[in-house]
Structure formats: structure tokens, C-alpha cells
């Protein structure tokens, strides 16, 4: 992980931070290592708290951030990001770089870029996968998207936060974060459903955790093997058949019915195995459910010569 913070902003650069909540204030502290920071938040208490920290001053209005060469957004909604950009735009100089760390959709990034570009203002997305504690330690995971030259200019500021991975063009980092979070949150629902089944059928929760943590047979197996190898390689021959996965899913639904445990995510996933079996994928490895989406999207989910580690 790259956490080298011995980087500095170009001489005379002022770094603006808009939004001084828990994450925004941690961002401001990290960026103050790189250069002087000017922060804004609607809360006077937050402004006062940050104003006492080294190399940080605060301002009372959004337009007062305009003299900064680099402005970092750490805001609660896409709508607020758009409103702040609208307020700043008349006062921004050509070449100003905005780094959007708020969680927004790729389309929000594209709309911001379309609004800013005619004035010569640049923007990149820097999606944060880490919590406040990791940010404070300079060990955040930062996914970056945008024009290569803009990402080069943003590098000293992003590296002050932690490990930086470039994802692609504008919006790509936000897309990756939204997908990442969606998968994590959906898995959480499945885990709670599994926990409910375990509690209702006499299975120890601790034992279930140990089983699911097994690297060869647990939760990582669908990710590392079935997605990382089979789907990305387009290889569905051999392995555990889809019809066998459907059978196991049927047994789980029957168990839940007997135990009177409501299932939502697991029940919905069963439908996919039913469809895949009916489509003729029953004898293929159950990663072949990906072929359903390939048909619906009319595009392959296999990688184009790139491995999961980026090699």
C-alpha cells in the first residue's frame, strides 16, 4: 500500500476542502501535510474546530474557496455537490482542479464535467473505500478516475490520503465504488439470512463464520474462482453444475420454510438458478449464470486480456 506522504503541492498552491464532517475534516488534516488548506462547512462549530489545526484556515462562505488551485469536495449528496459547483464556478480560475470524493454516480460526474469544462475548470473523481480511521492514518484506499493529465496533477494530494488506484476515465472510480458498496450491502443481507437460518436450526453462529471464512470453500470462493477465473475467462466447463446449485438452493428454501425464517435475497437468487437451468446451462459450472446477463446485455462479461490484479 502506498502511504508515502512525503509529497508537496507546487509552491503557492492552496488546497480547498468543502465539507468538514468526519471524513472531510480527516481529509483536511491529511492534505495539510501537502500544503496550506482552506476549509468550508455550513457548521460554524466545525469551522472553528478545524481552524485550530496546523496549516488549516476556514472560511464562512463557499465562494471564498475560489482562490484555491485544488478544491476537494466531501459532501453528503450529489445534489449538494452540484449546487456547490454552481456557486463556485463564476469565481474559479481556468485550470482549477476539483477532486470529488463525495459518493456520487458516474452520470453526476459527467454532468459536473460538462458544466465546468467550458470555463476551463477540471474535475476528477476520487472514490474512497476506507473509513475515517484509515483516512486519519493516511491509509485510505482511493479509486481515481479522470483525464490522465488531471490525475497526474492530483497525484500529490491523493497520495497524501493513502493507496491510489487509477480506474479509467471520468466517473469510472465512482462506478467502481457504487458497485463495490452494492455487492457488500447485498452480501450483508445474505449473511443475516444465513445467521437467522443458523439460529433457527441449532447451528452455532461462530461455526458458521468459520465455515464461511474458509478460503477454498467459503465466501471468497465465488469471488476468486468463479468470478475472477471462470467468468473473466469465459470458462464454464466442469466444476459444480448449475443444476446442483439449484438443488442446494431448493433445499435452503425448504429449510427456511420449515424453520419459518423469511428469506429475501436468498429467495431472489434462487430464481436466477431456475432461469439458468431452464436456459440449458444446467450441466455447466454454476458460474454460467453470468451467461444470462451476457444475453440480456448483449455483451461479454469476460475480461479482454486483463487479470484481476491488473497485470
QUIQUIZI-V48136 format. One record per pair of residues at least 24 apart in sequence whose C-alpha atoms are under 10 Angstrom apart, sorted by sequence separation. I is the first residue (numbers start at 1). GAP is how many residues later the second one is. D is the distance in Angstrom with one decimal. If there is no record, write none. Layout:
i | gap | d
I | GAP | D
I | GAP | D
This chain:
i | gap | d
8 | 24 | 9.7
9 | 24 | 9.3
10 | 24 | 9.2
11 | 24 | 8.6
12 | 24 | 8.8
13 | 24 | 9.2
14 | 24 | 7.2
15 | 24 | 8.4
16 | 24 | 7.9
17 | 24 | 8.7
18 | 24 | 9.4
19 | 24 | 9.2
22 | 24 | 9.5
25 | 24 | 9.2
26 | 24 | 9.8
29 | 24 | 7.8
31 | 24 | 9.3
32 | 24 | 6.5
40 | 24 | 8.5
63 | 24 | 6.5
64 | 24 | 8.5
66 | 24 | 8.9
67 | 24 | 8.0
68 | 24 | 8.5
69 | 24 | 8.0
78 | 24 | 7.5
92 | 24 | 9.6
94 | 24 | 9.5
95 | 24 | 8.8
96 | 24 | 7.6
97 | 24 | 6.2
98 | 24 | 6.1
99 | 24 | 5.8
100 | 24 | 6.3
101 | 24 | 6.3
102 | 24 | 8.1
103 | 24 | 6.7
122 | 24 | 9.2
123 | 24 | 8.6
124 | 24 | 9.7
137 | 24 | 8.3
138 | 24 | 4.9
139 | 24 | 6.6
140 | 24 | 8.5
141 | 24 | 7.9
142 | 24 | 8.5
143 | 24 | 6.4
144 | 24 | 7.5
145 | 24 | 5.0
146 | 24 | 3.9
246 | 24 | 6.8
249 | 24 | 8.2
250 | 24 | 9.7
5 | 25 | 8.6
8 | 25 | 7.6
9 | 25 | 5.6
10 | 25 | 8.4
21 | 25 | 7.4
25 | 25 | 7.1
28 | 25 | 9.5
29 | 25 | 8.1
31 | 25 | 9.3
39 | 25 | 9.3
40 | 25 | 7.5
62 | 25 | 7.0
63 | 25 | 5.3
66 | 25 | 5.8
67 | 25 | 7.1
68 | 25 | 9.0
69 | 25 | 9.4
70 | 25 | 9.1
71 | 25 | 7.8
72 | 25 | 8.5
73 | 25 | 7.4
74 | 25 | 9.0
75 | 25 | 8.7
77 | 25 | 7.1
78 | 25 | 7.4
79 | 25 | 9.1
94 | 25 | 6.3
95 | 25 | 5.7
96 | 25 | 5.1
97 | 25 | 4.8
98 | 25 | 4.6
99 | 25 | 5.2
100 | 25 | 4.8
101 | 25 | 4.9
102 | 25 | 7.2
103 | 25 | 8.1
122 | 25 | 9.0
126 | 25 | 9.6
135 | 25 | 9.4
136 | 25 | 8.2
137 | 25 | 8.4
138 | 25 | 8.5
139 | 25 | 9.9
142 | 25 | 9.9
143 | 25 | 9.4
144 | 25 | 8.7
145 | 25 | 4.9
146 | 25 | 7.1
245 | 25 | 8.9
246 | 25 | 8.9
249 | 25 | 9.6
5 | 26 | 9.4
7 | 26 | 8.2
8 | 26 | 4.5
9 | 26 | 5.7
20 | 26 | 6.4
21 | 26 | 9.8
29 | 26 | 8.5
38 | 26 | 8.9
39 | 26 | 7.5
61 | 26 | 9.8
62 | 26 | 6.7
63 | 26 | 8.6
65 | 26 | 9.1
66 | 26 | 5.3
67 | 26 | 7.7
69 | 26 | 7.7
70 | 26 | 5.9
71 | 26 | 6.4
72 | 26 | 5.8
73 | 26 | 6.2
74 | 26 | 7.0
75 | 26 | 7.8
76 | 26 | 6.5
77 | 26 | 7.2
78 | 26 | 5.4
82 | 26 | 8.1
86 | 26 | 9.2
89 | 26 | 8.7
93 | 26 | 8.0
94 | 26 | 4.6
95 | 26 | 5.2
96 | 26 | 6.0
97 | 26 | 5.5
98 | 26 | 6.5
99 | 26 | 5.9
100 | 26 | 5.8
101 | 26 | 5.3
102 | 26 | 8.3
103 | 26 | 10.0
124 | 26 | 7.0
125 | 26 | 9.3
135 | 26 | 6.2
136 | 26 | 9.8
144 | 26 | 8.5
145 | 26 | 5.9
146 | 26 | 7.7
246 | 26 | 8.8
247 | 26 | 9.1
6 | 27 | 8.3
7 | 27 | 6.1
8 | 27 | 6.4
9 | 27 | 8.9
19 | 27 | 9.3
20 | 27 | 7.4
28 | 27 | 9.4
29 | 27 | 7.9
38 | 27 | 6.9
63 | 27 | 8.8
64 | 27 | 8.9
65 | 27 | 8.9
66 | 27 | 7.7
69 | 27 | 5.0
70 | 27 | 4.8
71 | 27 | 4.8
72 | 27 | 4.6
73 | 27 | 4.9
74 | 27 | 5.4
75 | 27 | 5.2
76 | 27 | 7.6
77 | 27 | 7.0
78 | 27 | 7.8
81 | 27 | 9.0
82 | 27 | 9.4
85 | 27 | 7.6
89 | 27 | 7.2
92 | 27 | 8.2
93 | 27 | 7.7
94 | 27 | 5.4
95 | 27 | 6.3
96 | 27 | 8.3
97 | 27 | 7.8
98 | 27 | 8.5
99 | 27 | 6.4
100 | 27 | 7.6
101 | 27 | 6.6
123 | 27 | 7.5
124 | 27 | 7.1
134 | 27 | 8.8
135 | 27 | 7.4
144 | 27 | 8.7
145 | 27 | 5.3
146 | 27 | 8.5
246 | 27 | 5.3
247 | 27 | 9.6
5 | 28 | 7.5
6 | 28 | 7.9
7 | 28 | 9.3
19 | 28 | 9.6
28 | 28 | 7.6
37 | 28 | 9.9
63 | 28 | 6.9
68 | 28 | 7.6
69 | 28 | 6.3
70 | 28 | 5.8
71 | 28 | 6.1
72 | 28 | 5.9
73 | 28 | 5.7
74 | 28 | 4.9
75 | 28 | 8.0
76 | 28 | 9.2
81 | 28 | 9.7
92 | 28 | 9.0
93 | 28 | 7.2
94 | 28 | 8.3
95 | 28 | 9.7
98 | 28 | 10.0
99 | 28 | 9.6
100 | 28 | 10.0
122 | 28 | 7.2
123 | 28 | 9.2
126 | 28 | 9.6
134 | 28 | 8.4
144 | 28 | 7.7
145 | 28 | 4.9
245 | 28 | 7.2
246 | 28 | 6.6
5 | 29 | 7.7
20 | 29 | 9.6
38 | 29 | 9.6
63 | 29 | 8.7
67 | 29 | 8.9
68 | 29 | 8.9
69 | 29 | 8.5
70 | 29 | 7.3
71 | 29 | 8.4
72 | 29 | 7.0
73 | 29 | 6.2
74 | 29 | 8.5
75 | 29 | 9.6
79 | 29 | 8.8
82 | 29 | 8.6
86 | 29 | 8.4
90 | 29 | 8.7
92 | 29 | 7.3
143 | 29 | 8.6
144 | 29 | 5.2
145 | 29 | 7.8
244 | 29 | 9.5
245 | 29 | 9.7
246 | 29 | 9.8
20 | 30 | 8.0
38 | 30 | 7.7
66 | 30 | 8.8
68 | 30 | 9.8
72 | 30 | 9.1
73 | 30 | 9.9
78 | 30 | 6.7
82 | 30 | 6.8
85 | 30 | 8.6
86 | 30 | 9.0
89 | 30 | 7.8
124 | 30 | 8.3
143 | 30 | 5.2
144 | 30 | 8.2
145 | 30 | 9.5
243 | 30 | 7.5
246 | 30 | 9.1
37 | 31 | 8.6
78 | 31 | 8.9
81 | 31 | 8.7
85 | 31 | 8.1
123 | 31 | 9.7
142 | 31 | 8.6
143 | 31 | 7.8
145 | 31 | 9.8
242 | 31 | 6.7
243 | 31 | 8.3
246 | 31 | 7.9
36 | 32 | 9.6
39 | 32 | 9.3
89 | 32 | 8.2
126 | 32 | 7.9
130 | 32 | 9.7
143 | 32 | 9.9
144 | 32 | 9.7
187 | 32 | 9.5
242 | 32 | 9.0
245 | 32 | 9.8
37 | 33 | 9.6
38 | 33 | 9.0
39 | 33 | 9.3
40 | 33 | 10.0
41 | 33 | 9.9
82 | 33 | 9.3
113 | 33 | 9.8
128 | 33 | 9.4
143 | 33 | 7.9
243 | 33 | 8.5
244 | 33 | 9.8
37 | 34 | 9.4
41 | 34 | 9.5
78 | 34 | 9.8
128 | 34 | 9.9
143 | 34 | 7.8
242 | 34 | 7.4
243 | 34 | 6.1
142 | 35 | 9.7
242 | 35 | 6.6
243 | 35 | 9.6
109 | 36 | 9.8
128 | 36 | 9.7
241 | 36 | 9.6
246 | 36 | 8.7
109 | 37 | 9.6
127 | 37 | 9.9
243 | 37 | 9.7
245 | 37 | 9.1
20 | 38 | 9.8
126 | 38 | 8.9
127 | 38 | 9.9
242 | 38 | 9.6
243 | 38 | 7.9
244 | 38 | 7.9
17 | 39 | 9.9
106 | 39 | 9.9
126 | 39 | 9.5
242 | 39 | 6.6
243 | 39 | 4.5
244 | 39 | 8.6
16 | 40 | 9.7
18 | 40 | 9.9
126 | 40 | 9.2
241 | 40 | 8.3
242 | 40 | 4.7
243 | 40 | 6.5
244 | 40 | 9.9
245 | 40 | 9.0
246 | 40 | 8.8
15 | 41 | 9.5
16 | 41 | 9.7
17 | 41 | 9.2
18 | 41 | 9.9
31 | 41 | 9.7
101 | 41 | 9.0
126 | 41 | 9.8
241 | 41 | 6.0
242 | 41 | 6.1
243 | 41 | 8.3
244 | 41 | 9.1
245 | 41 | 6.6
16 | 42 | 9.2
101 | 42 | 9.5
125 | 42 | 9.9
240 | 42 | 9.8
241 | 42 | 5.0
242 | 42 | 5.9
243 | 42 | 8.8
244 | 42 | 8.1
245 | 42 | 9.9
16 | 43 | 9.9
18 | 43 | 9.9
19 | 43 | 9.9
101 | 43 | 9.4
240 | 43 | 8.4
241 | 43 | 5.1
242 | 43 | 5.6
243 | 43 | 7.7
18 | 44 | 7.6
28 | 44 | 9.0
100 | 44 | 9.6
125 | 44 | 9.1
126 | 44 | 9.8
127 | 44 | 9.4
239 | 44 | 9.2
240 | 44 | 7.5
241 | 44 | 4.4
242 | 44 | 3.9
17 | 45 | 9.9
27 | 45 | 8.7
99 | 45 | 9.4
100 | 45 | 9.9
124 | 45 | 8.6
125 | 45 | 6.6
126 | 45 | 9.1
127 | 45 | 9.3
128 | 45 | 9.0
236 | 45 | 9.3
238 | 45 | 8.2
239 | 45 | 7.4
240 | 45 | 5.0
241 | 45 | 5.3
242 | 45 | 7.6
16 | 46 | 9.9
27 | 46 | 9.8
28 | 46 | 9.9
99 | 46 | 9.9
124 | 46 | 6.2
125 | 46 | 6.2
126 | 46 | 9.5
127 | 46 | 5.7
128 | 46 | 8.9
237 | 46 | 8.3
238 | 46 | 6.4
239 | 46 | 4.9
240 | 46 | 6.2
241 | 46 | 8.7
242 | 46 | 7.3
18 | 47 | 7.9
27 | 47 | 8.4
99 | 47 | 9.9
123 | 47 | 8.1
124 | 47 | 7.9
125 | 47 | 7.9
126 | 47 | 6.5
127 | 47 | 5.6
129 | 47 | 9.8
236 | 47 | 9.3
237 | 47 | 5.6
238 | 47 | 5.8
239 | 47 | 7.8
240 | 47 | 8.8
241 | 47 | 8.9
242 | 47 | 7.7
16 | 48 | 9.3
17 | 48 | 7.9
24 | 48 | 8.8
124 | 48 | 9.8
125 | 48 | 6.2
126 | 48 | 7.4
127 | 48 | 8.9
129 | 48 | 6.9
236 | 48 | 5.5
237 | 48 | 6.1
238 | 48 | 9.5
239 | 48 | 9.1
16 | 49 | 5.8
24 | 49 | 8.1
25 | 49 | 9.1
124 | 49 | 9.1
125 | 49 | 6.6
127 | 49 | 8.3
128 | 49 | 7.6
129 | 49 | 9.9
235 | 49 | 9.3
236 | 49 | 5.1
237 | 49 | 9.6
15 | 50 | 8.6
16 | 50 | 8.0
24 | 50 | 5.4
125 | 50 | 9.9
127 | 50 | 6.3
235 | 50 | 8.6
236 | 50 | 7.7
237 | 50 | 9.8
14 | 51 | 9.2
15 | 51 | 10.0
16 | 51 | 8.4
17 | 51 | 9.2
23 | 51 | 7.2
24 | 51 | 8.0
72 | 51 | 9.7
99 | 51 | 9.7
126 | 51 | 9.7
127 | 51 | 9.1
129 | 51 | 8.7
236 | 51 | 6.6
237 | 51 | 9.0
14 | 52 | 9.9
15 | 52 | 9.0
16 | 52 | 5.5
22 | 52 | 9.6
23 | 52 | 9.3
70 | 52 | 9.5
71 | 52 | 9.4
72 | 52 | 9.9
73 | 52 | 9.7
98 | 52 | 9.6
99 | 52 | 9.6
129 | 52 | 8.7
235 | 52 | 8.7
236 | 52 | 5.8
14 | 53 | 7.5
15 | 53 | 5.4
16 | 53 | 7.7
17 | 53 | 8.5
18 | 53 | 7.2
19 | 53 | 8.5
20 | 53 | 9.4
21 | 53 | 7.9
70 | 53 | 9.6
72 | 53 | 9.9
73 | 53 | 9.6
97 | 53 | 7.6
234 | 53 | 9.3
235 | 53 | 8.4
236 | 53 | 9.6
13 | 54 | 9.4
14 | 54 | 4.6
15 | 54 | 6.3
16 | 54 | 6.0
17 | 54 | 5.6
18 | 54 | 6.1
19 | 54 | 6.5
20 | 54 | 7.3
21 | 54 | 8.3
72 | 54 | 9.3
97 | 54 | 9.8
201 | 54 | 8.6
234 | 54 | 8.6
236 | 54 | 9.7
13 | 55 | 7.0
14 | 55 | 5.7
15 | 55 | 5.0
16 | 55 | 4.3
17 | 55 | 4.7
18 | 55 | 5.0
19 | 55 | 5.0
20 | 55 | 8.4
21 | 55 | 9.2
95 | 55 | 9.6
99 | 55 | 7.8
197 | 55 | 8.9
200 | 55 | 9.7
201 | 55 | 9.2
230 | 55 | 8.7
236 | 55 | 9.6
12 | 56 | 9.6
13 | 56 | 5.9
14 | 56 | 6.7
15 | 56 | 5.8
16 | 56 | 5.9
17 | 56 | 6.1
18 | 56 | 6.0
19 | 56 | 5.4
97 | 56 | 8.4
98 | 56 | 9.1
200 | 56 | 8.7
230 | 56 | 9.8
231 | 56 | 6.5
234 | 56 | 9.2
12 | 57 | 8.9
13 | 57 | 7.6
14 | 57 | 8.6
15 | 57 | 7.6
16 | 57 | 8.5
17 | 57 | 7.3
18 | 57 | 7.2
19 | 57 | 8.4
97 | 57 | 7.9
113 | 57 | 8.3
201 | 57 | 9.6
230 | 57 | 6.8
231 | 57 | 7.5
234 | 57 | 9.0
17 | 58 | 9.9
99 | 58 | 9.3
113 | 58 | 9.7
194 | 58 | 9.6
197 | 58 | 8.0
198 | 58 | 9.9
200 | 58 | 9.7
201 | 58 | 7.0
229 | 58 | 9.8
230 | 58 | 8.5
231 | 58 | 9.4
232 | 58 | 10.0
10 | 59 | 9.9
99 | 59 | 9.1
197 | 59 | 6.5
200 | 59 | 6.2
226 | 59 | 8.7
231 | 59 | 6.9
9 | 60 | 10.0
110 | 60 | 6.8
196 | 60 | 9.1
199 | 60 | 9.8
200 | 60 | 8.4
201 | 60 | 10.0
226 | 60 | 8.3
227 | 60 | 7.2
230 | 60 | 9.8
231 | 60 | 8.8
9 | 61 | 9.7
109 | 61 | 6.7
110 | 61 | 6.7
198 | 61 | 9.9
200 | 61 | 7.6
226 | 61 | 5.6
19 | 62 | 9.9
109 | 62 | 5.5
194 | 62 | 9.7
197 | 62 | 7.4
199 | 62 | 9.8
225 | 62 | 9.2
226 | 62 | 9.0
18 | 63 | 9.3
106 | 63 | 10.0
107 | 63 | 9.4
108 | 63 | 8.0
109 | 63 | 9.2
193 | 63 | 9.4
196 | 63 | 9.5
197 | 63 | 9.0
198 | 63 | 10.0
227 | 63 | 9.0
106 | 64 | 7.4
107 | 64 | 7.1
109 | 64 | 10.0
196 | 64 | 10.0
197 | 64 | 6.4
222 | 64 | 9.8
226 | 64 | 9.9
106 | 65 | 4.1
109 | 65 | 8.2
196 | 65 | 6.8
197 | 65 | 9.0
222 | 65 | 8.1
18 | 66 | 8.4
105 | 66 | 7.2
106 | 66 | 6.6
108 | 66 | 9.4
196 | 66 | 8.7
197 | 66 | 9.1
234 | 66 | 8.4
104 | 67 | 8.8
105 | 67 | 9.3
106 | 67 | 8.1
107 | 67 | 9.4
194 | 67 | 9.7
196 | 67 | 9.1
234 | 67 | 7.7
235 | 67 | 9.0
105 | 68 | 9.4
106 | 68 | 5.8
107 | 68 | 9.2
193 | 68 | 8.1
232 | 68 | 9.1
233 | 68 | 8.8
234 | 68 | 5.4
104 | 69 | 9.9
105 | 69 | 5.9
106 | 69 | 5.7
193 | 69 | 7.8
194 | 69 | 8.9
231 | 69 | 9.3
232 | 69 | 6.5
233 | 69 | 5.5
234 | 69 | 8.2
103 | 70 | 9.9
104 | 70 | 6.4
105 | 70 | 6.4
106 | 70 | 9.4
193 | 70 | 6.2
231 | 70 | 6.7
232 | 70 | 3.9
233 | 70 | 6.5
103 | 71 | 6.8
104 | 71 | 8.5
105 | 71 | 9.7
192 | 71 | 9.6
193 | 71 | 8.0
231 | 71 | 5.7
232 | 71 | 4.8
233 | 71 | 8.8
101 | 72 | 9.9
102 | 72 | 9.0
103 | 72 | 9.6
105 | 72 | 9.2
106 | 72 | 9.2
193 | 72 | 7.9
194 | 72 | 8.8
230 | 72 | 8.5
231 | 72 | 8.2
232 | 72 | 8.3
233 | 72 | 9.0
101 | 73 | 8.8
104 | 73 | 9.2
105 | 73 | 7.3
190 | 73 | 8.5
192 | 73 | 10.0
193 | 73 | 7.6
229 | 73 | 9.3
232 | 73 | 9.2
233 | 73 | 9.8
27 | 74 | 9.6
100 | 74 | 9.4
103 | 74 | 7.9
104 | 74 | 8.0
189 | 74 | 9.3
190 | 74 | 8.3
191 | 74 | 9.7
227 | 74 | 9.6
228 | 74 | 9.5
229 | 74 | 9.7
232 | 74 | 8.7
233 | 74 | 9.2
103 | 75 | 7.8
189 | 75 | 8.3
190 | 75 | 5.9
191 | 75 | 9.6
227 | 75 | 9.3
228 | 75 | 9.4
232 | 75 | 8.0
189 | 76 | 6.7
190 | 76 | 6.3
232 | 76 | 8.4
24 | 77 | 9.1
188 | 77 | 9.8
189 | 77 | 8.7
190 | 77 | 9.8
23 | 78 | 9.7
24 | 78 | 9.5
187 | 78 | 8.7
229 | 78 | 8.7
23 | 79 | 9.7
186 | 79 | 7.6
187 | 79 | 10.0
190 | 79 | 9.8
228 | 79 | 7.9
229 | 79 | 8.6
228 | 80 | 6.2
17 | 81 | 9.7
227 | 81 | 9.4
228 | 81 | 9.5
15 | 82 | 9.8
16 | 82 | 9.1
17 | 82 | 9.3
18 | 82 | 9.9
15 | 83 | 9.9
16 | 83 | 9.8
19 | 83 | 9.4
70 | 83 | 9.6
70 | 84 | 8.4
224 | 84 | 8.9
72 | 85 | 9.5
70 | 87 | 9.0
23 | 105 | 9.8
26 | 105 | 9.9
27 | 105 | 8.8
30 | 105 | 7.6
26 | 106 | 6.7
29 | 106 | 9.2
30 | 106 | 6.9
23 | 107 | 9.8
25 | 107 | 9.2
26 | 107 | 8.5
29 | 107 | 7.5
30 | 107 | 8.4
31 | 107 | 9.8
23 | 108 | 7.7
24 | 108 | 9.0
26 | 108 | 9.3
27 | 108 | 6.8
28 | 108 | 9.6
30 | 108 | 6.8
22 | 109 | 9.5
23 | 109 | 5.5
26 | 109 | 6.2
27 | 109 | 7.6
29 | 109 | 9.7
22 | 110 | 6.8
23 | 110 | 9.1
25 | 110 | 9.8
26 | 110 | 5.4
22 | 111 | 9.8
24 | 111 | 9.7
25 | 111 | 9.1
26 | 111 | 9.1
27 | 111 | 9.2
23 | 112 | 7.5
26 | 112 | 9.3
23 | 113 | 8.8
35 | 121 | 10.0
34 | 122 | 7.3
35 | 122 | 9.0
34 | 123 | 6.8
33 | 124 | 9.3
34 | 124 | 10.0
31 | 125 | 9.1
32 | 125 | 9.6
34 | 125 | 9.5
31 | 126 | 6.4
34 | 126 | 7.0
30 | 127 | 8.6
31 | 127 | 8.6
33 | 127 | 7.5
30 | 128 | 9.6
31 | 128 | 9.4
32 | 128 | 9.1
30 | 129 | 9.6
31 | 129 | 6.3
27 | 130 | 9.8
30 | 130 | 6.0
31 | 130 | 7.5
27 | 131 | 9.9
29 | 131 | 9.8
30 | 131 | 6.1
29 | 132 | 9.6
30 | 132 | 9.4
5 | 133 | 7.7
27 | 133 | 9.0
28 | 133 | 9.8
3 | 134 | 8.9
4 | 134 | 8.5
27 | 134 | 7.2
3 | 135 | 6.1
4 | 135 | 9.5
26 | 135 | 9.3
2 | 136 | 9.3
3 | 136 | 6.0
2 | 137 | 7.9
3 | 137 | 8.4
1 | 138 | 7.7
2 | 138 | 9.5
3 | 138 | 9.7
1 | 139 | 9.3
2 | 139 | 9.3
1 | 140 | 8.6
15 | 142 | 8.9
10 | 143 | 9.7
9 | 144 | 9.4
9 | 145 | 9.4
9 | 146 | 9.6
10 | 146 | 9.3
9 | 147 | 6.5
7 | 148 | 9.0
8 | 148 | 6.3
9 | 148 | 7.5
7 | 149 | 5.5
8 | 149 | 8.1
6 | 150 | 8.8
7 | 150 | 7.9
5 | 151 | 8.2
7 | 151 | 9.9
4 | 152 | 9.8
5 | 152 | 9.0
7 | 152 | 7.7
8 | 152 | 9.0
5 | 153 | 9.5
6 | 153 | 9.0
7 | 153 | 7.2
5 | 154 | 6.4
6 | 154 | 7.9
3 | 155 | 9.9
4 | 155 | 6.8
5 | 155 | 4.8
3 | 156 | 6.6
4 | 156 | 7.0
5 | 156 | 7.9
2 | 157 | 7.2
3 | 157 | 7.0
4 | 157 | 9.1
5 | 157 | 8.0
2 | 158 | 9.3
3 | 158 | 7.3
4 | 158 | 7.5
2 | 159 | 9.3
3 | 159 | 4.6
4 | 159 | 8.8
2 | 160 | 5.9
3 | 160 | 6.0
1 | 161 | 7.4
2 | 161 | 4.6
3 | 161 | 9.0
1 | 162 | 5.3
2 | 162 | 7.2
1 | 163 | 8.5
2 | 163 | 9.9
